[in-house]
Amino acid sequence: MNNAIVLSKEIQGCLIAEINRPEKKNAVNYDVMEGLSYAMDAAKADPEIKMLIITGRGTAFCSGGDLGEFHSLHTAKEAYEMLSKMGDIVYRLAVFPKPTAAFINGAAVGGGCEIAAACDFRFAKKGAKIGFVQGSQGITTGWGGASILFEKLPYQHALKLLLPAEIMNVEEAAALSFIDEIMEDANDNSWKSRLKGILNKEADVIKAYKTLLVNKWISGGLKTRIEAEIQECSRLWVSDAHMKAVENFVTRKKNI
């Protein structure tokens, strides 16, 4: 496995998967995709692991897809190949047979919010920012994030996260039920203690409850809805609005 994801077991019973591209604000590229898939394989196969935690190294959780790498996708088919690859990973995270948590240690933007949405719990450092900003780039969520939000949150809350396509603070996100708990101290690791009530239970009990939830989502056709979301984003990827947004991004990067 590459080093785009760093795995650790510093919390007994947990596998922590840390996105390790701090110089890119932990943007997702194909190496990150491979690493997340490997992390889920490892967590699923290890009977001592009761929970999978995803976080980011440095000052960001995840800034979404790496447009520096994906800007060369110029057709709906090319976009679909990338979006569906990560969409499969996000769906797999959503229906993962063990509980999952995102520790949002910094900015979670675009696809970073989709990864967090797929997790069962979302803890955030005070001062972190989140934003489903895809709409401001001429596209929709493309990895399944909207479908997952509509499954987990009141639809009015989901729409308030999606439609403005703006960055918000974690207090606003918590009011919309997206953030479960805010850590007041920037260096506070107390979120780890919040997991004890789960981790001190038998693994079979934990998995049984998660299985009931996963079965609900599978029988309700979550996978089909995510596929439709990916198809729509693929169509919009080649729109003039998105191509202009990508061009502006690449131009800014060249001028830095």
Rosetta blueprint (number, residue, H / E / L):
1 M L
2 N L
3 N L
4 A L
5 I E
6 V E
7 L E
8 S E
9 K L
10 E L
11 I L
12 Q L
13 G L
14 C E
15 L E
16 I E
17 A E
18 E E
19 I E
20 N L
21 R L
22 P H
23 E H
24 K H
25 K L
26 N L
27 A L
28 V E
29 N L
30 Y H
31 D H
32 V H
33 M H
34 E H
35 G H
36 L H
37 S H
38 Y H
39 A H
40 M H
41 D H
42 A H
43 A H
44 K H
45 A H
46 D L
47 P L
48 E L
49 I L
50 K L
51 M E
52 L E
53 I E
54 I E
55 T E
56 G E
57 R L
58 G L
59 T L
60 A E
61 F E
62 C E
63 S L
64 G L
65 G E
66 D L
67 L H
68 G H
69 E H
70 F H
71 H L
72 S L
73 L L
74 H L
75 T L
76 A H
77 K H
78 E H
79 A H
80 Y H
81 E H
82 M H
83 L H
84 S H
85 K H
86 M H
87 G H
88 D H
89 I H
90 V H
91 Y H
92 R H
93 L H
94 A H
95 V L
96 F L
97 P L
98 K L
99 P L
100 T E
101 A E
102 A E
103 F E
104 I E
105 N L
106 G L
107 A E
108 A E
109 V E
110 G L
111 G H
112 G H
113 C H
114 E H
115 I H
116 A H
117 A H
118 A H
119 C L
120 D L
121 F E
122 R E
123 F E
124 A E
125 K E
126 K L
127 G L
128 A L
129 K E
130 I E
131 G E
132 F L
133 V H
134 Q H
135 G H
136 S H
137 Q H
138 G L
139 I L
140 T L
141 T L
142 G L
143 W L
144 G L
145 G H
146 A H
147 S H
148 I H
149 L H
150 F H
151 E H
152 K H
153 L L
154 P L
155 Y H
156 Q H
157 H H
158 A H
159 L H
160 K H
161 L H
162 L H
163 L L
164 P L
165 A L
166 E L
167 I L
168 M E
169 N E
170 V H
171 E H
172 E H
173 A H
174 A H
175 A H
176 L L
177 S L
178 F L
179 I L
180 D L
181 E E
182 I E
183 M E
184 E L
185 D L
186 A L
187 N L
188 D L
189 N L
190 S H
191 W H
192 K H
193 S H
194 R L
195 L L
196 K H
197 G H
198 I H
199 L H
200 N L
201 K L
202 E L
203 A H
204 D H
205 V H
206 I H
207 K H
208 A H
209 Y H
210 K H
211 T H
212 L H
213 L H
214 V H
215 N H
216 K H
217 W H
218 I H
219 S H
220 G L
221 G L
222 L H
223 K H
224 T H
225 R H
226 I H
227 E H
228 A H
229 E H
230 I H
231 Q H
232 E H
233 C H
234 S H
235 R H
236 L H
237 W H
238 V L
239 S L
240 D H
241 A H
242 H H
243 M H
244 K H
245 A H
246 V H
247 E H
248 N H
249 F H
250 V H
251 T H
252 R H
253 K H
254 K H
255 N H
256 I L
